[in-house]
Amino acid sequence: MKFLSLLFCAFTVSITAAEPEFPLTADSKPQADVAKGTLIKDSYTASESSVFPGTVREYQIYLPAGFDKAQPAHFMVFQDGVIYQAPVVFDNLIAKKDIPSLVGIFIKPGVVPAANDNALPRFNRSYEYDSITPTYSKFLIEEFLPAIEKKHAISLSQDPNHAAISGNSSGGICAFMVAWHRPDRFRRVFTGVGTYVGIHGADQLPVLVRKIEPKPLRIYLQSGTGDNNLYCGDWWMANQMMERSLAWAGYDVNHAWGEGGHNQKHASQIFPDVLRWLWRDWQTDIEVKANPKGESKWKGYEVVEDEKWVAAKESCSYASVITSDSNGDVVWLEENSTHHALFLTRHSSGDNPRRFGESFSPFALHDIAFGKDNCLYVLCSMKATKDTVFKIDRAGQRHDVKFISKDTLAVAFNSVLSIARAGGLVGNWPATEHLPGLSEYGGKITISPDQTTIYQAQQGAEIIAWQYGTNGSLNQRQPYCMLQLDSEAVVNPQSLCVDTEGRLYVATSLGIQVCDQAGRVNFIIPTPKPAHDVCFGGKDLSELFIACGDSIYKRPTKVHGVVSGQQAPIKPAPPKL
């Protein structure tokens, strides 16, 4: 009996270890009557100024039969060199007009040559491919592709709908990340047995896909039950999680699951049909759209319209602080090397920005907010060691208020002005006592719609909540929200604001992260540039504004913001817990 059990176990192992065959179709085999493209082999050495300095990588370029170098070309990039019989498949599918005539670019990962005969080279593959930072996309788009265009006298289309990217295993996650970070350059993606696991943070991706506004990408994934299951994760499960997240978020996504292992066999078999799917309708409708069927469950659509950010003001000297009043007038500080100037714009009536108040030259400006008296309060340092608050009335006249220490400012409807300072919080303006300080805990603050809670950004990824009394007291400090980390494990929260329903909006390196009343990041609104500050403005406070250094952007919303210094407390509905 024991012998039979052992025999059964051995038989079971042999069955589960067997991998099905994946024979190639005719589309992956040379055809006698099909014109052949040409392959150019070369290598590229990165300069010391590169993001991957000193790396050497081999590459090949496929040029289709009859290629016209004078015309910008559709193209497809592959990591790890030539895979999936791609040049042969290109020949056959281009001849059938199933895909456009395109250039293939097959790149191997970088290697830093060995220092001497008794040393190993440094192999960059995992660092380049498995990382979910934008570093490789920067290298590929801003350095490598322009270099080979110049060297080989070819022109690659700048239309992102004309560009595809692919890879297997770590090359697959790399391909996805390039398109994820730069949908302005790549919109079609195929990943075979993609490494969506915890090597350099890719296990975060299924959550990020659900939280970040859908991007204009078309994505095909392949994996199998025999895929890797290692110290960093389960490839088979991770690929399914990615597909489910992409489908939930409304992406144009397809997949092929099988019983194969961690190799190229299954991906090579399906590659011709993958190309047909990625490039479908290329002759009539080449555009890849975000949420093409309108089926996305992204929670951000509860708040923002299905529109993009538009520039409210471009070519600023430098704008990093922005606020608004209850009428929707938006004010920002514009800085140059010699002075600071506040600008006021009434976006509800479409007026052009105009200067609000006189120019002034503080050492540094920390925050601005409107008060109940309709004046704009400005917290700044007039010298390196001297900090003050002044206010500007609607006629543009400046009035000194009181010398005070620095950091952040919020104004409540009951005219309590809260200043974080090294020596403590000053409340009950003008100050009568020093109360427990905020400054030791971090940065900018804002007040909840009911004006009983102060939210404060921390260095890193945490938001702190304080109970806020009408006498300016601060009590019951505790963590409120852990922000979603970005690909480099930092978010750098810059500024905060709230809407009438109690959501908290935080400007971070990932975009505007939006938390519900229970402190959960529900969704993230990407921004065209890194946002330094965020507020509601415009008609009925129904537009979201961001200050991005050299530009001010706005986007319509379905909700309304709060200007706590000019609006009575608002009690939102309780959250769904």
C-alpha positions, 0 to 999 in steps of 0.5 A, a space after each residue: 500500500 505504501 508503495 502504491 502511495 509513493 507511486 501515485 505521488 510520483 505519477 502526480 508530480 510527473 503530471 503537474 511538472 509536464 508543460 503543454 506544447 505551444 506550437 507556432 502558427 504560420 504567422 510566426 514562420 517565414 513565408 516564401 511569398 512575403 517580403 522580408 524586412 532587414 535587421 540592423 545590429 549595433 550597440 549603445 554606450 550611455 554617457 556619464 550624464 545618463 540615468 544609467 551611466 556607463 552602461 553598454 547595451 546591444 540592440 537591433 532595429 527591424 526595418 520593414 520591406 519598402 521602409 520610407 525613412 522620410 516618413 515618421 514611422 509607427 514602431 514597437 519596442 521590445 526589452 531583452 532583444 529579439 523575442 516572440 519571433 517578432 521580425 518574422 511576425 512583422 513581415 507576415 502581418 504587415 503583408 496582410 495589412 493586419 498591422 501598420 508597417 512599423 519599425 521594431 526596436 529590440 533592446 537588451 538591458 544595460 551592462 557596466 563592463 568589468 573593471 578588469 579580467 578578474 571582475 564581473 560586469 555589473 548587470 543592470 537588468 533587474 534595476 532597469 526592468 523591475 523598478 516601477 520608477 520613471 527612470 527607465 522610461 526617461 532613459 528610453 524616451 529622452 535618451 536612447 530613442 533620439 540617439 538611434 534615430 539620429 545615428 540610423 537616420 530614421 524618424 519615429 512617430 511622436 503620436 503615442 497611438 503609433 507606438 507599442 512596447 512589449 517584454 517578457 518577465 521583468 521585461 514585461 513589467 518594464 514595458 508596462 511601466 514605460 507606458 504607465 509613466 508616459 502614455 504621451 509616448 506609448 499606448 499599446 502594451 503586451 506583457 508575457 509572464 509579467 513580473 508584477 511582484 514584490 521585487 522593486 515595488 510592482 506588487 503595489 500596481 494592482 492597487 495603484 491601477 484602481 486608485 489612479 485615474 484611468 490612462 489611455 492604454 491598451 494592454 494584453 497580459 499572458 501568464 500560466 498556472 506553471 509561472 514562477 512562485 518565488 520569495 517575492 510573489 506568485 506570478 500567476 496570481 499577480 498577473 490575474 490581479 493586474 488584469 482584474 484591476 485593469 478591467 475594474 478601472 475600465 482599461 481596454 485590456 485582454 489576456 491569455 491564461 494557460 498552463 505554461 511556465 515562466 518562459 516565452 513559449 505561450 507568449 510566442 504562440 499567441 503573439 500574432 493575435 496579440 498584435 492584431 488585437 493591439 493594433 485593431 482598427 489601425 487603418 480607421 481609428 488609431 486612437 487609444 482612449 482611456 475608459 473607452 466603454 465608459 465602464 470604469 469603476 474609478 471612484 474619482 468619477 464621483 468627484 471630477 468631470 470626465 475632462 482634463 486639466 486646463 491651464 488657467 495661467 501659464 508662464 508664471 514666474 513661480 507659483 507655489 501657493 494658491 487659495 480662494 475666497 467664497 466667491 470663487 476668486 483665486 489668488 496665488 503668489 507669483 515669485 521671481 528673483 526680485 519680488 513677490 506679487 499676488 494675483 487675483 483671478 475671477 474664474 467664474 466670470 472668465 477674467 484674466 489674472 490681475 495683480 492683487 495688492 502691491 509687490 513685496 519682498 519677503 524672505 519666504 512665503 509660507 501660506 495664504 488664506 482668506 478671513 471673514 473680514 474679506 481680507 487675504 492673510 499672508 504668512 511670511 518671513 520678511 527676513 531670515 529670522 523675522 516672520 510676520 502676518 499681514 493682510 491685504 484688503 480688497 482694495 489691495 492695501 496691505 495692513 500689518 497684523 502682528 509679528 509671529 513665527 512661521 510655518 502654516 496658516 488656516 482661518 476659521 469662520 469664527 476668525 480664529 487664526 491658527 499659526 504653527 510656530 516653533 514656540 507653539 500654536 497661536 489661537 484666538 487672534 490676536 494671541 493671548 496664550 501659547 498652545 500646544 505646537 504643530 510645527 514639530 509634527 510637519 507641514 501645511 494644515 487645513 480645517 474640516 468642513 465642520 471646523 472641529 478638526 485640523 488636518 496636518 501633512 507630515 513629512 513622508 506619507 502620513 496625515 495627522 488629525 487634531 480636535 480643534 476647539 473654538 478657543 484655538 485649543 488642539 487635542 486628541 492628536 492621532 494619525 488620520 490617513 496613510 497616503 498612497 506611496 509612489 514608486 520611490 516610496 515618498 509622496 511629499 504632501 504639499 498642501 491640503 483642502 476639503 470639500 463640503 462632503 468631508 473629503 480631504 484633497 492632498 497635493 502629492 508627488 503622485 497627484 491629488 490624493 483624495 481621502 474619505 472622512 474615514 481617512 482612506 485614500 479612495 482615488 488619486 487625480 494625476 496632475 499635468 505637473 507636480 502640484 505644490 498647492 491645491 484649492 477649490 475656486 471658480 463658480 460655486 467653488 466647483 473647480 479644482 485649482 493647482 499651483 504647479 510652479 510655472 503654471 496654474 491649472 484647473 479642472 471642473 468637479 461635481 462637488 464644492 469646496 470649502 473656504 473655512 474663513 468665510 463660510 459657517 461650519 458645514 456638517 457633512 453626512 457620516 462616512 460609510 464605514 
